């Protein structure tokens, strides 16, 4: 089947209850025309009110590749009878009460009045859709399936399951439709009572009840363990965790339970040994992989895209969320933002004006800079921690550098690059704090005239390891139009020092106030934030470094991608061209194809950001 959903025909939802009205909102947000049928006029009124009030919540979870409606949402209509509601539908989703006789009758009526190519799906989580086929024609059965929503927009998963005769091509097509609507579809590969998640949840509930009944632990302790094992920002999901532990170890552990409880191991450890362990598939420690095959976690089908991956954001501590100005020097925080749930969690607090942050996925660490208690004092520092905010280490103690700013990770070499603003330099050090060196020195720190010359202040930094360059910004005085961007070889030329090297190239000048940098090494696009004066300042900018890098040529290629920020600072480039930007006005944005989307805003002041 090569089937493209006709957007001019409606998606019909049968049932205007709590879940039915949410399913309707999902398809409306995705640009579909929607019909809603319920025998209760009051339920239909309540549904209309819910949609009108909450539709923005559903458009907020749309992927960046989906273009939300720009003026008015697609139309929806309500019905008390099935025949007119399904007369021209391409998809009907049944969400009526969980009564088998009612569902059988509903499917029969839909089959009698819907177009011959219409797909009929049941939102039931307790009944297989094959049970509803008594009154459905043979031709229709290949277009019947389960489509179980949880509770959007908060819970975005949708499980699709065959009725036993469903045409295979439908699953790919419907999964694509659901993804465009902001959902996370999962396909059960064969009929299963309870689908996938309910079976997972049933096993968890069952073992928890065993623990409680045996008086091994308490509900509070169980929830504490669960939170710390599975709900931290970088907690591994169960199959990846088993691959990390090792499938042979998993089998040995399960053997103990089987022997003690007299369980049947044929569908657990016996299956695991036959399908994986005997084939040398032991998990991440073996070349053949494990449950994930040879795929790396984070790159597997269904894993989080960059648009869904958590963001790490720095609150510098200067916002109105800090009611005591005297506490500003210790009010900085590292925050974890989940773009799916919109949850904002503090990972690290008590920081001294944090400014730059970056993540090492290979080391499982985050690194950040603190400018210090005041930008006028030489008490900046550099730190690392686990991705959940634990095990904080000081890599450069306060006073070693003056005012460290943007920081970037080089995972390949295990080194960090950062700029020291009032220290007028570009620095490098190892992940453990060793091998600290100054690569660029734009002024003499012992010279008060140099220290006060803002045109010497280095702020943003980016590296191009394949080509051997380091890039940095020198911001200039506030809103003075004296900002510049430079580059030099990543290693100091032989016989030269950080102070007298002669390989420094000026790329751009006359900029309002350039701050942080990001480089797309593949495309050679250089991005930067500028906190200078409107209209060209307070902007996100880019320039193509391919070809000539003479300042006069680059100036003509410079583009303003988005503007009207409130003093933008941090930026981070996603894998598919989107750029995340923070500003001192308390906002975090995503910019893609010239469109600036607000992810969240509060009364903090945000500086660095990383994925």
GIVEN-V584909 format. One record per residue. N is the residue number from 1. RES is the residue in one small letter. SS is DSSP state (A for helix, B for strand, O for the rest). PSI is psi in radians with two decimals (none if undefined). Layout:
n=N res=RES ss=SS psi=PSI
n=N res=RES ss=SS psi=PSI
//
This chain:
n=1 res=x ss=O psi=2.17
n=2 res=x ss=O psi=1.58
n=3 res=x ss=O psi=2.15
n=4 res=x ss=O psi=2.15
n=5 res=x ss=O psi=2.18
n=6 res=x ss=O psi=1.93
n=7 res=x ss=O psi=-0.26
n=8 res=x ss=O psi=-0.24
n=9 res=x ss=O psi=2.61
n=10 res=x ss=O psi=2.76
n=11 res=x ss=B psi=2.22
n=12 res=x ss=B psi=2.28
n=13 res=x ss=B psi=2.15
n=14 res=x ss=B psi=1.86
n=15 res=x ss=O psi=2.07
n=16 res=x ss=O psi=0.59
n=17 res=x ss=O psi=-2.87
n=18 res=x ss=A psi=-0.77
n=19 res=x ss=A psi=-0.63
n=20 res=x ss=A psi=-0.74
n=21 res=x ss=A psi=-0.50
n=22 res=x ss=A psi=-0.68
n=23 res=x ss=A psi=-0.71
n=24 res=x ss=A psi=-0.73
n=25 res=x ss=A psi=-0.61
n=26 res=x ss=A psi=-0.87
n=27 res=x ss=A psi=-0.59
n=28 res=x ss=A psi=-0.78
n=29 res=x ss=A psi=-0.59
n=30 res=x ss=O psi=0.05
n=31 res=x ss=O psi=0.20
n=32 res=x ss=O psi=2.55
n=33 res=x ss=O psi=2.39
n=34 res=x ss=B psi=2.39
n=35 res=x ss=B psi=2.44
n=36 res=x ss=B psi=2.18
n=37 res=x ss=B psi=2.32
n=38 res=x ss=O psi=2.44
n=39 res=x ss=O psi=-0.25
n=40 res=x ss=O psi=2.00
n=41 res=x ss=A psi=-0.60
n=42 res=x ss=A psi=-0.71
n=43 res=x ss=A psi=-0.66
n=44 res=x ss=A psi=-0.66
n=45 res=x ss=A psi=-0.76
n=46 res=x ss=A psi=-0.64
n=47 res=x ss=A psi=-0.78
n=48 res=x ss=A psi=-0.73
n=49 res=x ss=A psi=-0.71
n=50 res=x ss=A psi=-0.81
n=51 res=x ss=A psi=-0.83
n=52 res=x ss=A psi=-0.53
n=53 res=x ss=A psi=-0.60
n=54 res=x ss=A psi=0.05
n=55 res=x ss=A psi=-0.57
n=56 res=x ss=A psi=-0.53
n=57 res=x ss=A psi=-0.54
n=58 res=x ss=A psi=-0.60
n=59 res=x ss=A psi=-0.44
n=60 res=x ss=O psi=-0.39
n=61 res=x ss=O psi=0.07
n=62 res=x ss=O psi=2.50
n=63 res=x ss=O psi=2.77
n=64 res=x ss=O psi=-0.37
n=65 res=x ss=O psi=-0.21
n=66 res=x ss=O psi=2.25
n=67 res=x ss=O psi=1.89
n=68 res=x ss=O psi=2.75
n=69 res=x ss=O psi=2.43
n=70 res=x ss=O psi=-0.46
n=71 res=x ss=O psi=-1.37
n=72 res=x ss=O psi=2.59
n=73 res=x ss=O psi=2.81
n=74 res=x ss=O psi=2.72
n=75 res=x ss=O psi=2.68
n=76 res=x ss=B psi=2.68
n=77 res=x ss=B psi=2.64
n=78 res=x ss=B psi=2.59
n=79 res=x ss=B psi=2.61
n=80 res=x ss=O psi=-0.15
n=81 res=x ss=O psi=2.61
n=82 res=x ss=A psi=-0.82
n=83 res=x ss=A psi=-0.89
n=84 res=x ss=A psi=-0.46
n=85 res=x ss=A psi=-0.53
n=86 res=x ss=A psi=0.04
n=87 res=x ss=O psi=-0.62
n=88 res=x ss=O psi=0.33
n=89 res=x ss=O psi=2.54
n=90 res=x ss=O psi=-0.35
n=91 res=x ss=B psi=2.28
n=92 res=x ss=B psi=2.25
n=93 res=x ss=B psi=2.03
n=94 res=x ss=B psi=2.16
n=95 res=x ss=O psi=0.79
n=96 res=x ss=O psi=2.95
n=97 res=x ss=O psi=2.67
n=98 res=x ss=O psi=1.18
n=99 res=x ss=O psi=2.09
n=100 res=x ss=A psi=-0.79
n=101 res=x ss=A psi=-0.70
n=102 res=x ss=A psi=-0.71
n=103 res=x ss=A psi=-0.69
n=104 res=x ss=A psi=-0.79
n=105 res=x ss=A psi=-0.68
n=106 res=x ss=A psi=-0.80
n=107 res=x ss=A psi=-0.70
n=108 res=x ss=A psi=-0.74
n=109 res=x ss=A psi=-0.70
n=110 res=x ss=A psi=-0.77
n=111 res=x ss=A psi=-0.62
n=112 res=x ss=A psi=-0.46
n=113 res=x ss=A psi=-0.20
n=114 res=x ss=O psi=2.75
n=115 res=x ss=O psi=2.73
n=116 res=x ss=O psi=-0.43
n=117 res=x ss=O psi=0.07
n=118 res=x ss=O psi=2.43
n=119 res=x ss=B psi=2.38
n=120 res=x ss=B psi=2.15
n=121 res=x ss=B psi=2.55
n=122 res=x ss=B psi=2.36
n=123 res=x ss=O psi=0.08
n=124 res=x ss=O psi=2.41
n=125 res=x ss=O psi=-0.16
n=126 res=x ss=O psi=-0.32
n=127 res=x ss=O psi=2.43
n=128 res=x ss=O psi=2.49
n=129 res=x ss=A psi=-0.34
n=130 res=x ss=A psi=-0.38
n=131 res=x ss=A psi=-0.18
n=132 res=x ss=A psi=0.18
n=133 res=x ss=O psi=0.06
n=134 res=x ss=O psi=-0.69
n=135 res=x ss=O psi=0.30
n=136 res=x ss=O psi=2.40
n=137 res=x ss=O psi=2.75
n=138 res=x ss=O psi=-0.66
n=139 res=x ss=O psi=-0.56
n=140 res=x ss=A psi=-0.45
n=141 res=x ss=A psi=-0.49
n=142 res=x ss=A psi=-0.12
n=143 res=x ss=A psi=0.48
n=144 res=x ss=B psi=2.43
n=145 res=x ss=B psi=2.99
n=146 res=x ss=B psi=2.45
n=147 res=x ss=B psi=1.54
n=148 res=x ss=B psi=1.96
n=149 res=x ss=B psi=2.65
n=150 res=x ss=B psi=-1.64
n=151 res=x ss=B psi=1.30
n=152 res=x ss=O psi=2.71
n=153 res=x ss=O psi=-0.18
n=154 res=x ss=O psi=-0.81
n=155 res=x ss=B psi=2.00
n=156 res=x ss=B psi=-0.01
n=157 res=x ss=B psi=2.50
n=158 res=x ss=B psi=2.18
n=159 res=x ss=B psi=2.22
n=160 res=x ss=B psi=2.39
n=161 res=x ss=B psi=2.45
n=162 res=x ss=B psi=2.71
n=163 res=x ss=O psi=0.01
n=164 res=x ss=O psi=-0.32
n=165 res=x ss=O psi=0.09
n=166 res=x ss=O psi=2.36
n=167 res=x ss=O psi=2.30
n=168 res=x ss=O psi=-0.66
n=169 res=x ss=A psi=-0.41
n=170 res=x ss=A psi=-0.62
n=171 res=x ss=A psi=-0.73
n=172 res=x ss=A psi=-0.76
n=173 res=x ss=A psi=-0.83
n=174 res=x ss=A psi=-0.61
n=175 res=x ss=A psi=-0.72
n=176 res=x ss=A psi=-0.72
n=177 res=x ss=A psi=-0.79
n=178 res=x ss=A psi=-0.66
n=179 res=x ss=A psi=-0.72
n=180 res=x ss=A psi=-0.53
n=181 res=x ss=O psi=0.10
n=182 res=x ss=O psi=0.14
n=183 res=x ss=O psi=2.92
n=184 res=x ss=B psi=1.59
n=185 res=x ss=B psi=2.50
n=186 res=x ss=B psi=2.38
n=187 res=x ss=B psi=2.15
n=188 res=x ss=B psi=2.18
n=189 res=x ss=O psi=-0.20
n=190 res=x ss=O psi=2.92
n=191 res=x ss=O psi=2.43
n=192 res=x ss=O psi=2.20
n=193 res=x ss=O psi=2.14
n=194 res=x ss=O psi=-0.03
n=195 res=x ss=O psi=-2.50
n=196 res=x ss=O psi=-1.03
n=197 res=x ss=A psi=-0.73
n=198 res=x ss=A psi=-0.57
n=199 res=x ss=A psi=-0.71
n=200 res=x ss=A psi=-0.84
n=201 res=x ss=A psi=-0.63
n=202 res=x ss=A psi=-0.73
n=203 res=x ss=A psi=-0.71
n=204 res=x ss=A psi=-0.83
n=205 res=x ss=A psi=-0.74
n=206 res=x ss=A psi=-0.81
n=207 res=x ss=A psi=-0.60
n=208 res=x ss=A psi=-0.73
n=209 res=x ss=A psi=-0.63
n=210 res=x ss=A psi=-0.83
n=211 res=x ss=A psi=-0.78
n=212 res=x ss=A psi=-0.75
n=213 res=x ss=A psi=-0.58
n=214 res=x ss=O psi=0.01
n=215 res=x ss=O psi=0.63
n=216 res=x ss=O psi=-0.57
n=217 res=x ss=O psi=-3.08
n=218 res=x ss=O psi=2.88
n=219 res=x ss=A psi=-0.71
n=220 res=x ss=A psi=-0.76
n=221 res=x ss=A psi=-0.67
n=222 res=x ss=A psi=-0.81
n=223 res=x ss=A psi=-0.61
n=224 res=x ss=A psi=-0.80
n=225 res=x ss=A psi=-0.77
n=226 res=x ss=A psi=-0.80
n=227 res=x ss=A psi=-0.77
n=228 res=x ss=A psi=-0.40
n=229 res=x ss=A psi=-0.62
n=230 res=x ss=A psi=-0.10
n=231 res=x ss=O psi=0.17
n=232 res=x ss=O psi=2.79
n=233 res=x ss=O psi=-0.64
n=234 res=x ss=O psi=0.37
n=235 res=x ss=O psi=2.45
n=236 res=x ss=O psi=2.47
n=237 res=x ss=O psi=2.89
n=238 res=x ss=A psi=-0.75
n=239 res=x ss=A psi=-0.68
n=240 res=x ss=A psi=-0.64
n=241 res=x ss=A psi=-0.73
n=242 res=x ss=A psi=-0.70
n=243 res=x ss=A psi=-0.65
n=244 res=x ss=A psi=-0.75
n=245 res=x ss=A psi=-0.68
n=246 res=x ss=O psi=2.16
n=247 res=x ss=A psi=-0.49
n=248 res=x ss=A psi=-0.68
n=249 res=x ss=A psi=-0.71
n=250 res=x ss=A psi=-0.77
n=251 res=x ss=A psi=-0.75
n=252 res=x ss=A psi=-0.73
n=253 res=x ss=A psi=-0.77
n=254 res=x ss=A psi=-0.52
n=255 res=x ss=A psi=-0.67
n=256 res=x ss=A psi=-0.77
n=257 res=x ss=A psi=-0.72
n=258 res=x ss=A psi=-0.78
n=259 res=x ss=A psi=-0.76
n=260 res=x ss=A psi=-0.65
n=261 res=x ss=A psi=-0.08
n=262 res=x ss=O psi=0.69
n=263 res=x ss=O psi=2.84
n=264 res=x ss=O psi=2.07
n=265 res=x ss=O psi=0.14
n=266 res=x ss=O psi=-0.61
n=267 res=x ss=O psi=0.17
n=268 res=x ss=O psi=-1.65
n=269 res=x ss=A psi=-0.58
n=270 res=x ss=A psi=-0.80
n=271 res=x ss=A psi=-0.74
n=272 res=x ss=A psi=-0.76
n=273 res=x ss=A psi=-0.69
n=274 res=x ss=A psi=-0.76
n=275 res=x ss=A psi=-0.46
n=276 res=x ss=O psi=-1.03
n=277 res=x ss=A psi=-0.79
n=278 res=x ss=A psi=-0.35
n=279 res=x ss=A psi=0.06
n=280 res=x ss=O psi=0.28
n=281 res=x ss=O psi=1.60
n=282 res=x ss=O psi=-0.05
n=283 res=x ss=O psi=-2.71
n=284 res=x ss=O psi=-0.34
n=285 res=x ss=O psi=-0.13
n=286 res=x ss=O psi=2.61
n=287 res=x ss=O psi=-0.51
n=288 res=x ss=O psi=-0.04
n=289 res=x ss=O psi=-2.66
n=290 res=x ss=B psi=-2.20
n=291 res=x ss=O psi=-0.51
n=292 res=x ss=O psi=0.14
n=293 res=x ss=B psi=-2.43
n=294 res=x ss=O psi=0.01
n=295 res=x ss=O psi=2.55
n=296 res=x ss=O psi=2.45
n=297 res=x ss=O psi=2.43
n=298 res=x ss=O psi=-0.25
n=299 res=x ss=O psi=0.27
n=300 res=x ss=O psi=2.74
n=301 res=x ss=O psi=2.29
n=302 res=x ss=O psi=-0.05
n=303 res=x ss=O psi=2.99
n=304 res=x ss=O psi=2.37
n=305 res=x ss=O psi=2.96
n=306 res=x ss=O psi=-0.54
n=307 res=x ss=O psi=-0.26
n=308 res=x ss=O psi=-0.17
n=309 res=x ss=O psi=2.48
n=310 res=x ss=O psi=2.56
n=311 res=x ss=B psi=2.52
n=312 res=x ss=B psi=2.11
n=313 res=x ss=B psi=2.46
n=314 res=x ss=B psi=2.19
n=315 res=x ss=B psi=1.96
n=316 res=x ss=O psi=-0.31
n=317 res=x ss=O psi=0.14
n=318 res=x ss=O psi=-0.04
n=319 res=x ss=O psi=3.03
n=320 res=x ss=O psi=-0.14
n=321 res=x ss=O psi=-0.28
n=322 res=x ss=O psi=1.78
n=323 res=x ss=O psi=-0.33
n=324 res=x ss=O psi=1.81
n=325 res=x ss=A psi=-0.52
n=326 res=x ss=A psi=-0.36
n=327 res=x ss=A psi=0.08
n=328 res=x ss=A psi=-0.73
n=329 res=x ss=A psi=-0.26
n=330 res=x ss=A psi=0.45
n=331 res=x ss=O psi=0.02
n=332 res=x ss=B psi=2.59
n=333 res=x ss=B psi=2.69
n=334 res=x ss=B psi=2.18
n=335 res=x ss=B psi=2.62
n=336 res=x ss=B psi=2.09
n=337 res=x ss=B psi=2.17
n=338 res=x ss=O psi=1.91
n=339 res=x ss=O psi=-0.28
n=340 res=x ss=O psi=-0.90
n=341 res=x ss=O psi=-0.22
n=342 res=x ss=O psi=0.29
n=343 res=x ss=O psi=2.43
n=344 res=x ss=B psi=2.06
n=345 res=x ss=B psi=2.36
n=346 res=x ss=B psi=2.15
n=347 res=x ss=B psi=-0.73
n=348 res=x ss=B psi=2.39
n=349 res=x ss=B psi=3.14
n=350 res=x ss=B psi=0.44
n=351 res=x ss=B psi=2.72
n=352 res=x ss=O psi=1.58
n=353 res=x ss=O psi=1.09
n=354 res=x ss=B psi=2.48
n=355 res=x ss=B psi=-0.80
n=356 res=x ss=B psi=2.48
n=357 res=x ss=B psi=2.53
n=358 res=x ss=B psi=2.81
n=359 res=x ss=B psi=2.41
n=360 res=x ss=B psi=1.92
n=361 res=x ss=O psi=-0.60
n=362 res=x ss=O psi=-0.64
n=363 res=x ss=O psi=-0.21
n=364 res=x ss=O psi=0.63
n=365 res=x ss=B psi=2.69
n=366 res=x ss=B psi=2.55
n=367 res=x ss=B psi=2.52
n=368 res=x ss=B psi=2.81
n=369 res=x ss=B psi=2.56
n=370 res=x ss=B psi=2.26
n=371 res=x ss=O psi=-0.33
n=372 res=x ss=O psi=3.10
n=373 res=x ss=O psi=-0.49
n=374 res=x ss=O psi=2.55
n=375 res=x ss=O psi=-0.24
n=376 res=x ss=O psi=-0.18
n=377 res=x ss=O psi=2.58
n=378 res=x ss=O psi=1.36
n=379 res=x ss=O psi=0.61
n=380 res=x ss=B psi=2.87
n=381 res=x ss=B psi=2.87
n=382 res=x ss=B psi=2.40
n=383 res=x ss=B psi=2.89
n=384 res=x ss=B psi=2.84
n=385 res=x ss=B psi=2.85
n=386 res=x ss=B psi=2.82
n=387 res=x ss=O psi=-0.19
n=388 res=x ss=O psi=0.11
n=389 res=x ss=O psi=0.01
n=390 res=x ss=O psi=2.95
n=391 res=x ss=O psi=0.97
n=392 res=x ss=O psi=2.27
n=393 res=x ss=B psi=2.50
n=394 res=x ss=B psi=2.03
n=395 res=x ss=B psi=-0.73
n=396 res=x ss=B psi=2.05
n=397 res=x ss=B psi=2.74
n=398 res=x ss=B psi=2.29
n=399 res=x ss=B psi=-0.32
n=400 res=x ss=B psi=-0.68
n=401 res=x ss=B psi=2.82
n=402 res=x ss=O psi=-1.23
n=403 res=x ss=O psi=1.31
n=404 res=x ss=B psi=2.39
n=405 res=x ss=B psi=-2.18
n=406 res=x ss=B psi=2.49
n=407 res=x ss=B psi=2.40
n=408 res=x ss=B psi=2.58
n=409 res=x ss=B psi=2.37
n=410 res=x ss=B psi=1.67
n=411 res=x ss=O psi=-0.59
n=412 res=x ss=O psi=-0.75
n=413 res=x ss=O psi=-0.11
n=414 res=x ss=O psi=0.71
n=415 res=x ss=B psi=2.79
n=416 res=x ss=B psi=2.52
n=417 res=x ss=B psi=2.38
n=418 res=x ss=B psi=2.78
n=419 res=x ss=B psi=2.54
n=420 res=x ss=B psi=1.89
n=421 res=x ss=O psi=-1.27
n=422 res=x ss=O psi=-0.33
n=423 res=x ss=O psi=-0.16
n=424 res=x ss=O psi=0.87
n=425 res=x ss=B psi=2.93
n=426 res=x ss=B psi=2.20
n=427 res=x ss=B psi=2.87
n=428 res=x ss=B psi=2.51
n=429 res=x ss=B psi=2.89
n=430 res=x ss=B psi=2.87
n=431 res=x ss=O psi=-0.49
n=432 res=x ss=O psi=0.10
n=433 res=x ss=O psi=-0.10
n=434 res=x ss=O psi=3.06
n=435 res=x ss=O psi=0.75
n=436 res=x ss=O psi=2.23
n=437 res=x ss=B psi=2.70
n=438 res=x ss=B psi=2.16
n=439 res=x ss=B psi=-0.67
n=440 res=x ss=B psi=2.31
n=441 res=x ss=B psi=1.96
n=442 res=x ss=O psi=-0.04
n=443 res=x ss=O psi=2.95
n=444 res=x ss=O psi=2.04
n=445 res=x ss=O psi=-0.32
n=446 res=x ss=O psi=-0.06
n=447 res=x ss=O psi=1.97
n=448 res=x ss=A psi=-0.56
n=449 res=x ss=A psi=-0.71
n=450 res=x ss=A psi=-0.78
n=451 res=x ss=A psi=-0.56
n=452 res=x ss=O psi=-0.07
n=453 res=x ss=O psi=1.77
n=454 res=x ss=A psi=-0.32
n=455 res=x ss=A psi=-0.24
n=456 res=x ss=A psi=-0.18
n=457 res=x ss=O psi=2.16
n=458 res=x ss=B psi=2.32
n=459 res=x ss=B psi=-1.15
n=460 res=x ss=B psi=2.66
n=461 res=x ss=B psi=2.53
n=462 res=x ss=B psi=2.71
n=463 res=x ss=B psi=2.63
n=464 res=x ss=B psi=1.51
n=465 res=x ss=O psi=-0.76
n=466 res=x ss=O psi=-0.62
n=467 res=x ss=O psi=-0.15
n=468 res=x ss=O psi=0.67
n=469 res=x ss=B psi=2.64
n=470 res=x ss=B psi=2.37
n=471 res=x ss=B psi=2.60
n=472 res=x ss=B psi=2.78
n=473 res=x ss=B psi=2.56
n=474 res=x ss=B psi=1.90
n=475 res=x ss=O psi=-0.52
n=476 res=x ss=O psi=3.06
n=477 res=x ss=O psi=2.76
n=478 res=x ss=O psi=2.17
n=479 res=x ss=O psi=0.63
n=480 res=x ss=O psi=-0.15
n=481 res=x ss=O psi=0.51
n=482 res=x ss=O psi=0.29
n=483 res=x ss=B psi=2.59
n=484 res=x ss=B psi=2.74
n=485 res=x ss=B psi=2.32
n=486 res=x ss=B psi=2.92
n=487 res=x ss=B psi=2.78
n=488 res=x ss=B psi=2.96
n=489 res=x ss=B psi=2.55
n=490 res=x ss=O psi=-0.38
n=491 res=x ss=O psi=2.47
n=492 res=x ss=O psi=2.24
n=493 res=x ss=O psi=2.61
n=494 res=x ss=O psi=2.36
n=495 res=x ss=O psi=-0.02
n=496 res=x ss=O psi=2.93
n=497 res=x ss=O psi=3.03
n=498 res=x ss=O psi=-0.46
n=499 res=x ss=O psi=-0.56
n=500 res=x ss=O psi=0.23
n=501 res=x ss=O psi=2.55
n=502 res=x ss=O psi=0.17
n=503 res=x ss=O psi=0.18
n=504 res=x ss=O psi=2.27
n=505 res=x ss=B psi=2.29
n=506 res=x ss=B psi=2.18
n=507 res=x ss=B psi=-0.82
n=508 res=x ss=B psi=2.51
n=509 res=x ss=B psi=3.11
n=510 res=x ss=B psi=0.38
n=511 res=x ss=B psi=2.61
n=512 res=x ss=O psi=-1.02
n=513 res=x ss=O psi=1.29
n=514 res=x ss=B psi=2.44
n=515 res=x ss=B psi=-1.77
n=516 res=x ss=B psi=2.71
n=517 res=x ss=B psi=2.66
n=518 res=x ss=B psi=2.45
n=519 res=x ss=B psi=2.23
n=520 res=x ss=B psi=1.81
n=521 res=x ss=O psi=-0.63
n=522 res=x ss=O psi=-0.83
n=523 res=x ss=O psi=-0.20
n=524 res=x ss=O psi=0.54
n=525 res=x ss=B psi=2.22
n=526 res=x ss=B psi=2.19
n=527 res=x ss=B psi=2.58
n=528 res=x ss=B psi=2.67
n=529 res=x ss=B psi=2.63
n=530 res=x ss=B psi=2.06
n=531 res=x ss=O psi=0.30
n=532 res=x ss=O psi=-2.84
n=533 res=x ss=O psi=2.49
n=534 res=x ss=O psi=2.66
n=535 res=x ss=O psi=-0.31
n=536 res=x ss=O psi=-0.38
n=537 res=x ss=O psi=-3.01
n=538 res=x ss=O psi=0.91
n=539 res=x ss=B psi=2.87
n=540 res=x ss=B psi=2.25
n=541 res=x ss=B psi=2.84
n=542 res=x ss=B psi=2.67
n=543 res=x ss=B psi=2.48
n=544 res=x ss=B psi=2.04
n=545 res=x ss=O psi=-0.03
n=546 res=x ss=O psi=2.35
n=547 res=x ss=O psi=-2.54
n=548 res=x ss=O psi=2.42
n=549 res=x ss=O psi=0.39
n=550 res=x ss=O psi=2.43
n=551 res=x ss=A psi=-0.68
n=552 res=x ss=A psi=-0.56
n=553 res=x ss=A psi=-0.74
n=554 res=x ss=A psi=-0.61
n=555 res=x ss=A psi=-0.61
n=556 res=x ss=A psi=-0.33
n=557 res=x ss=A psi=-0.13
n=558 res=x ss=O psi=2.39
n=559 res=x ss=B psi=2.46
n=560 res=x ss=B psi=1.97
n=561 res=x ss=B psi=-0.58
n=562 res=x ss=B psi=2.64
n=563 res=x ss=B psi=-3.00
n=564 res=x ss=O psi=0.67
n=565 res=x ss=O psi=3.00
n=566 res=x ss=O psi=1.41
n=567 res=x ss=O psi=1.30
n=568 res=x ss=B psi=2.50
n=569 res=x ss=B psi=-1.35
n=570 res=x ss=B psi=2.66
n=571 res=x ss=B psi=2.66
n=572 res=x ss=B psi=2.30
n=573 res=x ss=B psi=2.24
n=574 res=x ss=O psi=3.05
n=575 res=x ss=O psi=-0.35
n=576 res=x ss=O psi=0.52
n=577 res=x ss=O psi=-0.17
n=578 res=x ss=O psi=2.61
n=579 res=x ss=B psi=2.23
n=580 res=x ss=B psi=2.35
n=581 res=x ss=B psi=2.39
n=582 res=x ss=B psi=2.71
n=583 res=x ss=B psi=2.88
n=584 res=x ss=O psi=-0.13
n=585 res=x ss=O psi=0.06
n=586 res=x ss=O psi=0.39
n=587 res=x ss=B psi=2.61
n=588 res=x ss=B psi=2.20
n=589 res=x ss=B psi=2.79
n=590 res=x ss=B psi=2.24
n=591 res=x ss=B psi=2.19
n=592 res=x ss=B psi=2.25
n=593 res=x ss=O psi=0.72
n=594 res=x ss=O psi=-0.04
n=595 res=x ss=B psi=2.22
n=596 res=x ss=B psi=2.03
n=597 res=x ss=B psi=2.21
n=598 res=x ss=B psi=2.11
n=599 res=x ss=B psi=-0.77
n=600 res=x ss=B psi=2.82
n=601 res=x ss=B psi=2.40
n=602 res=x ss=O psi=-2.78
n=603 res=x ss=O psi=0.39
n=604 res=x ss=O psi=3.14
n=605 res=x ss=O psi=2.07
n=606 res=x ss=B psi=2.40
n=607 res=x ss=B psi=-1.68
n=608 res=x ss=B psi=2.74
n=609 res=x ss=B psi=2.53
n=610 res=x ss=B psi=2.81
n=611 res=x ss=O psi=none
//
